[in-house]
Amino acid sequence: MSTASIAMSNDVVHESEVQRQHVRLKLPAKLKFYGPDREMLECELLDLSAGGFSLYQPDSPFILGRQHKGKLVFQVDGLGLAIDVEFVVRSFSDDGERVGCEFQNLRPREIAALRYLITAYLSGVVISLGDMLATLQRENFTKPRKHDSGSSLGFFGRLRATTLSLLIFLVGLCAFGFVLYQLYGVYFVTHAESARVNVPGQLIGLPRDGSVTALAKVGAVVAKGAPLASFSASLLDVMKGNLPPGQATPENLERLFSRTLQGSLTSPCDCRVVAQLVPDGQVVGKGTTVFELMPTNGVATIEARFPYKNFSRIQPGKGVNFQVVGEEQSRSGKITTVMLDNGGLASDLRVTIVPDSALQTELAGRPVEVSIENLPIGNWLSEAWANNNWINKVMAATK
């Protein structure tokens, strides 16, 4: 008689999978099952294996291919051990008295019990109830090993796995480059504490005590000699100290006090009005600055402050990189002068930088980020990172 393998789920594998599964034993056991008329029948097994069993049944009620339910009964330590089984009739002997059956839908506990009985019988070990209970309590199954890890993946599965691996690699590579760039910026780049665009300007003061009325708005461009504002001053203030001794009478002083002198402030150059420092109608003293002007043909430079500890890295002629607020691209320039701030023994160095390309005078006063590369590779890194706007945005967000 040939027996087939146990029909069971493919997602579990018994611990004894490597053993021979179809060895047939003359193990004393009985089969109890229901006959055609639902009466309980009992018969002795001829042999038993992990895949099925055979029995002697002269007047066989079985039909080839039909599935039945029953119990396998074993004697263990004087006690009867019954295992619920389902089986299918697979073969008959030539004389029709020997029936071969195959197990169906065995659960893990039934499989473990059968394997214990078969293994113990083969090794000559005395079957005990304690060992049987211990076998049933432990976990006897595990997930099957995958010998061909990639053979089950189709084309799209392999493509998806490759794409995911490549994406993770690129993300890791970008993160490594970002960290490397940040470390370079900390240890090999000198940053200015503050900087701004500077354009030499003109300050216009009031020649007399009086009030001012502006004729040019802030931001307007005025030509040389054009009026900036009109002012009015008391005639008494103008004539003070110039009256003859006989004219300084109370009546004349009262008359001079009630009269005003009108005048105007004119632009000394082709300039742009940067700021009006005195509001219209406000009375201020002589020499008070009223307007701040900036020549339209002026040369814009960068004024920056560096800590004194960076003295060795800041030398005239040293190349720098800077970026003006509002501009996406960085610029380059050279240091022209280095001096102590306020001309005294200060802790900061005031540096003047001339850009390699001219700056518009409209940028005057804007904040600037200034850095000095201390390694030759720094210029290459700055250009490479400056050409990637999205990287600049990420770096700006982290600051």
C-alpha positions in Angstrom: 0.0 0.0 0.0 1.3 3.5 -0.8 0.3 6.4 1.4 0.3 10.1 0.5 1.6 13.0 2.5 -0.5 14.8 5.0 -2.8 17.5 3.6 -2.1 20.6 5.6 -1.6 24.3 5.3 1.5 25.6 3.5 2.2 28.3 6.1 3.4 25.9 8.8 6.2 23.4 8.8 6.7 20.7 11.5 10.0 20.5 13.3 10.4 16.9 12.0 10.0 17.9 8.4 13.4 16.5 7.5 12.5 13.0 8.7 11.0 10.4 6.5 7.3 10.9 6.5 6.0 7.7 5.0 7.5 5.0 7.2 4.8 2.4 8.0 4.7 0.9 11.5 2.9 -2.0 13.1 1.8 0.3 15.9 -1.1 -1.1 17.9 -4.0 1.1 17.4 -7.7 1.0 16.6 -9.9 3.1 14.4 -13.4 4.0 15.4 -15.7 5.5 12.8 -19.4 5.7 11.8 -20.6 3.3 9.2 -23.2 3.8 6.4 -26.1 3.4 8.9 -24.5 5.8 11.4 -23.5 2.8 13.6 -20.1 3.0 15.4 -17.6 0.6 13.9 -14.2 -0.4 15.2 -11.3 -2.2 13.5 -7.6 -2.8 14.1 -5.0 -0.9 12.1 -2.6 -3.0 10.0 0.0 -0.2 9.8 0.3 3.5 10.4 2.4 6.3 9.0 2.5 10.1 9.1 0.5 10.2 5.9 -2.2 7.6 6.5 -3.0 4.1 7.6 -4.3 0.8 6.4 -6.8 -1.5 8.0 -8.3 -5.0 7.5 -12.0 -4.8 6.7 -13.4 -7.9 4.9 -16.9 -6.5 4.5 -15.8 -3.0 3.7 -18.4 -0.3 4.0 -15.9 2.1 2.4 -16.2 3.7 -1.1 -13.1 4.7 -3.0 -12.5 8.5 -2.8 -15.1 9.1 0.0 -14.1 11.2 3.1 -14.8 9.9 6.6 -14.3 11.1 10.2 -13.2 8.9 13.0 -10.9 8.5 16.0 -7.5 6.8 16.3 -7.3 5.1 19.7 -3.9 4.3 21.4 -3.1 2.8 24.8 -0.7 5.0 26.7 0.2 4.3 30.4 -3.0 2.2 30.7 -5.1 5.1 29.4 -6.8 5.4 26.1 -5.6 8.3 23.9 -8.0 9.2 21.1 -7.0 11.5 18.1 -9.8 12.9 16.0 -9.0 12.4 12.3 -10.4 12.9 8.9 -9.4 10.4 6.1 -10.1 9.6 2.5 -10.2 6.1 1.1 -7.4 5.8 -1.5 -7.0 2.1 -2.4 -8.2 -1.5 -2.0 -6.2 -4.7 -2.2 -7.0 -7.2 -4.9 -9.2 -9.3 -2.6 -10.9 -6.1 -1.3 -10.1 -6.8 2.3 -7.2 -4.4 2.8 -8.1 -0.7 2.7 -5.6 2.2 2.4 -6.6 5.6 3.7 -5.0 9.1 3.6 -5.2 11.7 6.4 -7.0 14.9 5.6 -7.2 18.4 7.3 -5.1 17.3 10.3 -4.6 20.2 12.8 -1.2 20.9 14.3 -2.0 19.3 17.6 -3.0 16.0 15.9 0.1 16.1 13.7 2.3 16.6 16.7 0.7 13.8 18.6 1.1 11.4 15.6 4.7 12.3 15.1 5.5 11.8 18.8 4.0 8.3 18.7 5.8 7.4 15.5 9.2 8.7 16.7 8.9 7.1 20.1 8.0 3.8 18.6 10.9 3.9 16.1 13.4 4.8 18.8 12.2 2.2 21.2 11.2 4.8 23.9 8.4 3.9 26.2 5.5 6.2 25.4 4.3 8.1 28.5 1.4 10.4 29.0 3.7 13.1 30.5 5.8 13.2 27.3 2.7 13.3 25.2 1.4 16.3 27.2 4.7 18.1 26.9 4.8 17.6 23.2 1.3 19.0 22.8 2.1 22.0 25.0 5.1 23.2 23.1 5.2 25.0 19.7 6.1 22.4 17.1 5.6 24.4 14.0 7.4 27.4 12.4 7.3 29.4 9.2 8.9 27.7 6.1 12.3 28.7 5.1 12.6 30.7 1.9 15.3 29.1 -0.1 14.8 31.2 -3.2 14.3 34.8 -1.8 13.8 36.5 -5.1 12.3 33.8 -7.3 8.7 34.5 -6.1 8.9 38.2 -7.1 7.6 39.1 -10.5 9.1 41.8 -12.7 7.1 44.6 -11.1 8.0 43.3 -7.6 11.7 43.3 -8.4 11.4 46.7 -10.0 9.6 48.1 -6.9 12.2 46.6 -4.5 15.1 48.0 -6.6 13.5 51.4 -6.8 12.9 51.5 -3.0 16.5 50.5 -2.3 17.8 53.1 -4.7 15.6 55.8 -3.1 16.8 54.9 0.4 20.4 55.0 -0.9 19.9 58.4 -2.4 18.2 59.8 0.7 21.1 58.5 2.8 23.6 60.0 0.4 21.9 63.4 0.5 21.7 63.3 4.3 25.4 62.4 4.4 26.3 65.3 2.0 24.1 67.7 4.0 25.8 66.8 7.3 29.3 67.0 5.6 28.4 70.5 4.3 27.2 71.7 7.7 30.4 70.4 9.4 32.4 72.2 6.8 30.5 75.4 7.4 31.1 75.1 11.1 34.8 74.3 11.1 36.2 75.7 7.9 34.1 78.8 7.1 34.3 82.1 8.9 31.0 84.0 9.1 30.5 87.7 9.7 28.5 88.7 12.8 26.7 91.4 10.8 27.0 93.1 7.5 25.1 95.5 5.2 25.3 97.2 1.9 26.9 100.6 2.3 26.8 103.6 -0.1 28.4 106.9 0.9 25.7 109.5 1.4 25.1 113.2 2.0 23.5 114.7 5.0 21.6 118.0 4.6 21.2 120.2 7.7 19.0 123.2 8.5 21.0 126.5 8.2 18.7 128.4 10.7 16.4 127.6 13.6 13.0 127.0 12.1 10.6 124.6 10.5 10.8 122.6 7.3 8.3 121.7 4.6 9.5 118.9 2.3 9.3 119.3 -1.5 10.8 115.9 -2.5 9.4 112.6 -1.2 11.5 109.8 0.2 12.8 107.5 -2.6 12.6 110.3 -5.3 15.6 111.0 -7.4 16.6 114.8 -7.5 19.0 116.5 -9.8 21.9 118.6 -8.5 20.6 122.1 -7.4 17.0 120.9 -7.3 15.0 122.1 -4.2 14.5 119.5 -1.5 12.5 121.5 1.0 11.5 125.0 2.0 12.2 126.3 5.5 11.0 129.3 7.5 12.9 131.1 10.2 12.1 134.0 12.4 13.6 137.3 11.1 14.6 138.2 14.6 16.9 135.2 14.7 18.5 136.2 11.4 19.0 139.8 12.6 20.2 138.9 16.1 23.6 140.4 16.7 23.4 142.5 13.5 21.0 145.4 14.7 22.6 148.8 15.4 22.6 149.9 19.0 19.8 152.4 18.4 17.5 150.0 16.6 17.2 147.4 19.4 14.0 148.9 20.7 11.1 146.8 22.0 9.0 148.0 19.1 11.5 146.9 16.5 12.1 143.6 18.2 8.4 142.9 18.3 8.1 143.7 14.6 11.1 141.5 13.7 9.7 138.6 15.8 6.4 138.6 13.9 8.1 138.4 10.5 9.6 135.2 9.0 12.4 134.5 6.5 11.7 131.9 3.8 14.5 129.8 2.3 15.0 126.5 0.5 17.3 123.4 0.8 18.8 122.2 -2.5 20.4 119.0 -3.5 24.2 119.1 -3.8 24.3 116.2 -6.3 22.3 113.9 -8.5 21.0 111.9 -5.5 18.2 109.8 -4.2 16.3 110.8 -1.1 16.9 108.0 1.4 15.3 109.5 4.5 13.6 112.6 5.9 14.7 112.9 9.5 12.6 115.9 10.5 8.8 115.9 10.0 7.1 118.8 8.2 6.3 121.7 10.4 8.4 120.7 13.3 10.7 123.5 14.6 14.3 122.4 15.1 17.6 124.1 15.8 20.3 125.2 13.4 22.4 122.4 11.9 19.9 119.7 12.6 20.1 117.0 9.8 16.9 117.1 7.8 17.6 114.8 4.8 19.9 111.9 4.0 20.8 111.6 0.4 22.6 109.0 -1.6 24.4 109.8 -4.9 23.0 107.8 -7.9 26.5 107.3 -9.3 27.9 106.1 -5.9 29.8 102.9 -5.5 28.1 100.4 -3.2 30.4 98.3 -0.9 29.8 95.8 1.9 30.5 96.7 5.5 30.9 93.7 7.8 32.0 93.0 11.4 34.0 89.9 12.3 35.1 88.7 15.8 38.7 89.7 16.6 39.6 86.1 17.2 39.4 85.6 13.4 42.2 88.1 12.8 44.5 85.6 11.0 41.7 84.7 8.5 40.8 88.3 7.6 43.4 90.0 5.5 43.2 92.6 2.7 42.9 91.0 -0.7 41.1 87.9 0.8 38.2 86.7 -1.3 34.8 86.4 0.3 31.3 85.2 -0.6 28.2 87.2 0.3 24.5 87.1 -0.4 22.2 90.2 -0.2 18.8 89.8 1.3 16.3 89.6 -1.5 18.7 88.0 -4.0 18.8 84.3 -4.7 22.4 84.1 -6.1 25.5 84.6 -4.0 28.2 87.1 -5.0 31.9 87.3 -4.5 34.2 90.2 -3.6 37.6 91.1 -2.0 38.5 92.7 1.4 40.0 96.1 0.9 40.4 97.5 4.4 40.4 96.1 7.9 40.2 98.3 11.0 39.0 98.2 14.6 35.5 99.2 15.1 35.0 102.8 16.2 38.8 103.3 15.7 39.5 102.1 19.3 40.5 99.0 21.1 37.3 97.1 20.3 36.6 93.4 20.2 35.3 93.6 16.6 37.0 94.1 13.2 35.2 96.4 10.7 35.9 95.1 7.2 35.1 96.9 3.9 34.5 94.6 0.9 34.4 95.6 -2.7 32.1 93.4 -4.8 33.5 91.8 -8.0 30.3 92.9 -9.8 28.7 96.3 -9.1 25.8 96.5 -6.7 22.8 98.7 -7.3 22.7 101.7 -5.0 19.0 100.8 -4.2 20.3 97.9 -2.1 21.8 100.3 0.4 21.2 99.3 4.0 20.1 95.8 3.2 21.5 93.0 5.5 24.1 90.7 3.9 25.4 87.3 4.8 29.2 87.2 4.5 31.5 84.1 4.7 35.1 83.4 4.1 36.2 80.0 2.8 39.4 78.7 4.4 40.0 75.7 2.1 40.2 75.7 -1.7 37.4 73.2 -1.8 35.1 75.7 -0.2 34.6 77.8 -3.3 33.6 74.7 -5.3 31.2 73.6 -2.6 29.6 77.0 -2.4 29.1 77.2 -6.2 27.7 73.6 -6.2 25.2 74.3 -3.4 24.4 77.8 -4.7 23.2 76.2 -8.0 20.6 74.1 -6.2 17.8 76.4 -5.1 15.9 73.6 -3.2 19.0 72.8 -1.2 19.4 76.5 -0.3 15.8 76.6 0.9 16.4 73.5 3.1 19.5 75.1 4.6 17.7 78.4 5.2 14.9 76.6 7.0 17.4 74.9 9.4 19.1 78.2 10.4 
